[in-house]
Amino acid sequence: MLDLLETGINLAISIDEKEGVRIMSEHYYSKKTTTSSEEKTWNFELLGHVFTFTTDNAVFSKKEVDFGSRLLIETFQEPGVQGDILDLGCGYGPIGLSLAKAHEGRHVFMVDVNERALGLAEKNAADNEVVNITIRESDRLQGIEDQKFAAILTNPPIRAGKQVVHTMFEEAKGALLVEGELWVVIQKKQGAPSAKKKLEELFGNAEVMEKQKGYYILKAKKFD
């Protein structure tokens, strides 16, 4: 049997209600996927621009831009400090592409560990003529250790576990410029209070910028 850790594939067990059998499915934060491709293309408006997105199986929120990401996009405020923006865990690209389109004076880096998602992000960038971006493969921030950012936005992979998410926060602080900001969307039931506490420990501050339908938008600012 293949060593699943070596292949970079993470599997979850679910129950097919009709058949009553256990099914193994890949997480959207897997590096590689063996799930068959079934691309879908649809339009969605973000920040006053209509985007054409192509999505696929084994990618997060493939049918529409999820509510949490939309709320993060709509709530985000451009930081006072000059510098690049990072979309951490970009998926097929709605956060990074919409911000790049809205803030053409900024360069936006988009990173993800999921190779299929990265391919879709590149396609979506080309189809929507977004050019002020750089798309890279990265497990958390390990592929962009040479970069510093004015703002980092993330809709973190909650299913990967609290330790992974909190490590992302720690790495994000190190990747921010002084007076740079980390913006996070997370549901209350999935750990928003503990996420806020962790940000307060790391940054010395954390602010709830918006709350809707159980989703919290958190912002922490780096002062040193």
C-alpha positions as CSV (number, residue, x, y, z in Angstrom):
1,M,0.0,0.0,0.0
2,L,1.3,3.5,-0.8
3,D,2.5,5.7,2.0
4,L,-0.1,8.4,2.0
5,L,2.2,10.9,3.8
6,E,4.8,10.5,1.0
7,T,2.2,11.2,-1.7
8,G,1.0,14.3,0.0
9,I,-2.6,13.1,0.0
10,N,-4.8,13.6,3.0
11,L,-7.9,11.5,3.2
12,A,-11.1,11.8,5.1
13,I,-13.7,9.2,5.8
14,S,-17.4,9.9,5.1
15,I,-20.6,7.9,4.8
16,D,-22.6,7.6,1.7
17,E,-26.1,7.7,3.0
18,K,-27.6,5.9,0.0
19,E,-25.1,3.0,-0.1
20,G,-24.2,2.9,3.6
21,V,-20.5,2.6,2.7
22,R,-17.4,4.5,3.8
23,I,-15.9,6.7,1.2
24,M,-12.4,8.2,1.3
25,S,-12.2,11.7,0.0
26,E,-9.2,14.1,-0.4
27,H,-8.9,17.3,1.5
28,Y,-8.7,20.6,-0.4
29,Y,-5.4,21.2,1.5
30,S,-3.8,18.1,0.0
31,K,-0.7,18.8,-2.1
32,K,-1.7,16.3,-4.9
33,T,-5.0,14.9,-5.8
34,T,-6.2,11.7,-7.5
35,T,-9.8,12.8,-7.6
36,S,-11.1,12.9,-11.1
37,S,-11.2,16.3,-12.7
38,E,-14.7,17.9,-13.4
39,E,-14.1,21.6,-14.1
40,K,-17.0,24.0,-13.8
41,T,-16.9,27.7,-15.0
42,W,-19.2,30.4,-13.6
43,N,-19.4,34.1,-13.0
44,F,-19.3,36.0,-9.7
45,E,-19.2,39.7,-8.8
46,L,-16.6,40.8,-6.2
47,L,-15.8,44.4,-5.4
48,G,-17.7,45.7,-8.4
49,H,-16.0,43.4,-10.9
50,V,-17.5,40.4,-12.6
51,F,-15.1,37.5,-12.5
52,T,-15.1,34.3,-14.5
53,F,-14.0,31.5,-12.3
54,T,-13.1,27.9,-13.2
55,T,-13.2,25.4,-10.3
56,D,-12.8,21.7,-9.9
57,N,-13.2,18.7,-7.6
58,A,-10.8,18.6,-4.6
59,V,-10.7,22.4,-4.4
60,F,-12.4,24.4,-1.6
61,S,-15.8,25.9,-2.4
62,K,-16.0,24.8,-6.0
63,K,-19.6,25.9,-6.7
64,E,-19.4,29.5,-5.6
65,V,-17.3,31.9,-3.7
66,D,-17.9,30.9,-0.1
67,F,-19.6,33.3,2.3
68,G,-16.5,33.6,4.6
69,S,-14.2,34.6,1.7
70,R,-16.7,37.1,0.4
71,L,-17.0,38.7,3.9
72,L,-13.3,38.9,4.2
73,I,-12.9,40.5,0.7
74,E,-15.7,43.0,1.4
75,T,-14.4,43.9,4.9
76,F,-10.7,44.3,4.1
77,Q,-9.3,47.8,4.2
78,E,-6.0,48.7,2.5
79,P,-3.2,49.1,5.1
80,G,-1.5,52.4,5.6
81,V,2.0,50.9,5.0
82,Q,3.2,50.4,1.5
83,G,4.0,47.0,0.2
84,D,2.7,43.7,-1.3
85,I,-0.4,41.8,-0.2
86,L,-0.5,38.0,0.4
87,D,-3.4,35.7,-0.1
88,L,-2.4,32.8,2.1
89,G,-4.2,29.6,0.9
90,C,-5.5,31.1,-2.3
91,G,-7.4,28.1,-3.6
92,Y,-8.7,28.9,-7.1
93,G,-8.1,32.6,-6.4
94,P,-11.2,34.7,-5.5
95,I,-9.5,36.6,-2.6
96,G,-6.2,37.4,-4.3
97,L,-7.6,38.1,-7.8
98,S,-10.4,40.4,-6.5
99,L,-8.0,42.4,-4.3
100,A,-5.4,42.7,-7.1
101,K,-8.2,44.0,-9.4
102,A,-9.3,46.5,-6.8
103,H,-5.8,47.7,-5.7
104,E,-3.9,47.8,-9.0
105,G,-1.1,49.8,-7.3
106,R,-0.3,46.8,-5.1
107,H,1.3,43.5,-6.1
108,V,-0.5,40.4,-4.7
109,F,1.1,37.1,-4.0
110,M,-1.1,34.1,-4.0
111,V,0.1,30.8,-2.5
112,D,-1.4,27.4,-1.8
113,V,-0.2,23.8,-1.3
114,N,-2.9,22.3,-3.6
115,E,-1.4,21.9,-7.1
116,R,-4.8,21.7,-8.7
117,A,-5.9,24.9,-7.0
118,L,-2.8,26.7,-8.2
119,G,-3.4,25.6,-11.8
120,L,-6.9,27.0,-11.5
121,A,-5.7,30.2,-9.9
122,E,-3.3,30.7,-12.9
123,K,-6.1,30.1,-15.4
124,N,-8.5,32.4,-13.6
125,A,-5.9,35.2,-13.4
126,A,-5.3,34.9,-17.2
127,D,-9.1,34.7,-18.0
128,N,-9.8,37.8,-15.9
129,E,-6.7,39.7,-17.2
130,V,-5.2,40.2,-13.7
131,V,-1.5,40.8,-14.1
132,N,-0.3,42.4,-10.8
133,I,0.1,39.0,-9.1
134,T,2.6,36.2,-8.4
135,I,1.3,32.7,-7.9
136,R,3.5,30.2,-6.1
137,E,3.3,26.7,-4.5
138,S,3.8,27.0,-0.8
139,D,3.0,24.9,2.3
140,R,1.9,27.7,4.6
141,L,4.6,30.4,4.1
142,Q,7.6,28.1,3.4
143,G,7.8,28.9,-0.3
144,I,7.9,32.7,0.2
145,E,10.3,33.1,3.1
146,D,12.2,35.9,1.2
147,Q,9.1,38.1,1.1
148,K,7.6,40.7,3.4
149,F,4.0,42.0,3.2
150,A,1.9,45.0,4.1
151,A,-1.1,42.7,4.5
152,I,-1.8,39.0,4.7
153,L,-5.3,37.6,4.2
154,T,-6.3,34.1,5.0
155,N,-9.4,31.9,5.1
156,P,-7.4,29.1,7.0
157,P,-7.9,25.4,6.5
158,I,-9.8,24.7,9.8
159,R,-10.0,21.0,9.1
160,A,-6.2,20.8,9.2
161,G,-6.4,21.5,12.9
162,K,-5.9,24.3,15.4
163,Q,-2.1,23.7,15.5
164,V,-1.7,24.2,11.8
165,V,-3.9,27.3,11.8
166,H,-2.0,28.8,14.7
167,T,1.3,28.0,13.1
168,M,0.1,30.0,10.1
169,F,-0.6,33.0,12.3
170,E,2.9,32.7,13.8
171,E,4.5,32.5,10.3
172,A,2.4,35.4,9.1
173,K,3.6,37.7,11.8
174,G,7.2,37.0,10.8
175,A,6.3,37.8,7.1
176,L,4.7,41.1,7.8
177,L,6.3,44.5,7.6
178,V,6.2,46.8,10.6
179,E,2.6,48.1,10.7
180,G,1.5,45.3,8.4
181,E,-1.8,43.6,9.1
182,L,-3.1,40.0,9.3
183,W,-6.7,39.5,8.3
184,V,-8.4,36.3,9.1
185,V,-11.9,34.9,8.5
186,I,-13.1,32.2,10.9
187,Q,-16.4,30.9,12.2
188,K,-17.2,31.2,15.9
189,K,-18.1,27.5,16.1
190,Q,-14.8,26.6,14.4
191,G,-12.6,28.6,16.9
192,A,-12.9,32.3,16.4
193,P,-12.5,33.0,20.1
194,S,-9.3,30.9,20.4
195,A,-8.0,32.4,17.2
196,K,-8.5,35.9,18.5
197,K,-6.7,35.0,21.8
198,K,-3.8,33.5,19.8
199,L,-3.5,36.7,17.7
200,E,-3.6,38.8,20.9
201,E,-0.7,36.7,22.3
202,L,1.3,37.1,19.1
203,F,0.6,40.7,18.1
204,G,-0.5,42.2,21.4
205,N,-3.8,43.2,19.7
206,A,-6.6,41.7,17.7
207,E,-9.8,43.4,16.6
208,V,-13.1,42.0,15.4
209,M,-13.7,44.0,12.2
210,E,-17.0,42.3,11.2
211,K,-19.4,39.6,12.3
212,Q,-22.1,38.0,10.1
213,K,-23.8,34.7,10.2
214,G,-21.4,33.3,12.7
215,Y,-18.3,34.4,10.7
216,Y,-15.7,36.7,12.4
217,I,-13.3,38.9,10.5
218,L,-10.2,39.4,12.7
219,K,-7.4,41.9,12.2
220,A,-4.1,42.0,14.0
221,K,-1.4,44.7,13.4
222,K,2.3,44.2,13.8
223,F,4.1,47.0,15.7
224,D,7.6,45.5,16.1
